[in-house]
Amino acid sequence: MWFRIRNKEGLERALVGIRAQSHLTQADVAEKLHVDRATVIRMENGSNKNMARLVNAFSVVGYDLIAVPRDAVVTVESPEAETPELNALIVRR
């Protein structure tokens, strides 16, 4: 499963979806991040202003963030790219 993150709502969906797919609770994620559960809740419900600003910083210049599993193979093609090097990006793990 992958998520395109264009705005605060997309970030919220991605965080909740990835956590659920990983079979982790908010408390589990909080422990892994060394934060309290309230911080994870704020991240997931969009009230963490810094995270929203980060997504918006990409969005206002015409970029999306994409969350994919680390072992995924990703190909991105841009119709505006003028060279093959810019036209396809492949990430492999």
N, C-alpha and C positions, 0 to 999 in steps of 0.2 A: 504494500500500500504506500502511496506517496501523496504529498500534500503540496498544492501551490498556495503560497502565502502572499497575498496582495495587499492585505489590510489587517486591521486588528482582529476582525472576526475570523479571518482565515488562520491567523496565528492561534487564536483560541481553539478552533476546530482541530488544528494540527496537534497542539499540545495534548488536548484531551484524547484525541484519536490514537496518537502514538502511545500515550500512557496506557490506554485501555488495551491496545493491541499487544503491548508488552506485559500485560497482566500485572501491572503495578498499581498500587494505591497512591493517593496523594502523599501519604505518610512515607511510603517507600521512596518516592522521588525526592521528597524533602530530605530524607536521611542521606541519599546519595549526593545531593547538592550541598549538604551541611547547612541547611536553612530550616526554618520551621514550616509546618504545614500551611500556615496562613500565607506565607510567601508563594507557595505553589498554587494555592487557591487564587491569589491575586494575578499570578501569571496566566492561569487558565481562564479567568473571567474578564481579562482585558483591562484590569484596573492598575496594572503595572505600567506606569507612564513611560518609563525608559524603553521597555520592550516595544510598546506601540510606536514610539518615536523612531526606533531603529527600523521597523518595518516601513513606516511612512517615509523615512529618508530614502530607501530604495525605490519606493513607489513613485514619489514625486519626480524622480529622474527617469521613470519608465522601466524599472526593473522589478521582477518578482523574485521572491525567495522560494526555493523548492526544498522540501524535506523528503529525503529518501533513505531507505535502510543502507547501512554502510556497505553491504555486500551487493548492492544493486549495480547494474550497468545502466548508465544514463547517456542518452544521446540528445543533444540539443541542436536544432537547426534554426538558423536565422535567415529569413529571406533577404534581409538587407546586407548580409555579409558579402564582402567583395572578394575574399580569398577563401580557398578551401580550409585553411588553418582556422579562420574565424567562423566558418560555416558549420563545423561539427566539433563538438567537444565530447570526448568519451572518458568517463571516469570508471575505473575498474578497481575492485578490491578482491 
